[in-house]
């Protein structure tokens, strides 16, 4: 009986850690982080940003969870994006900016389980990527996805 109790307690602790181990963020948080990073890289920043807004230091290299639209943007099925907006109004269609998408690095859509515009919750490690001009975009590494809209 003791062994069963110990195993149950161990399983409960393990599941609690995996469920609550990530920080939930919103697209507003991503926008705040993007704005702070964009301002930091400008030579003459002119806009003011809320000092209490989330910053890159709050989430960089940390496991986060965020809800958005799954986008399969590669005909070969090798490149996936999480977007604030559905495909018709996403960043690639010119209706939004780079702060509205997160690239899903290391994700494989096995058996084509997820389709474009599926509403999903993605958990992964949040990191910035800077281009040669210093402009920032964001990625989620080692992403795992949970379908929400079916």
C-alpha positions, 0 to 999 in steps of 0.5 A: 500500500505504501508503494502505491501511495508513493507512486501516486504522490510522485505522479501527482507532483510530476503532472503538477510541474508539467502543467504549471511549469510554463508561464502563460502569456498573451499577444498583448505581452508579445507586442509589449516585448516587441515594442521594447526590443524595437525601441532598444534597437532604434537610434532615436527612440521617440515612443514611450512604453509602459515601464510595467510592460512585459520585457524580453528578460521576463520570458527569454529562454523560459517555457511559455504557453500562448493561444493562437492560430496554427499556420502551415506556411510551407508546402513541404510541411516543414515550417510552422507558425503560431499567429495572433490572426487567422491566415487571411489577415496574418503577417504574411498577407500584409495585414499585421506586423512581425510581432503577431507571429511566433515561429515554431522551431523543432515542431513536426506536424506528424500525420498532419494533425493540425491544419491552418487556422486551427485554434491551438495552445502552444507551449515552448521556449521563447527566444528572440532572433535578430536579423543582420539589421538588428530587427527582432522576431520571436520563436518558440523552440521545442514546441508542443501543441494542443488543439482547442477548437474541435 
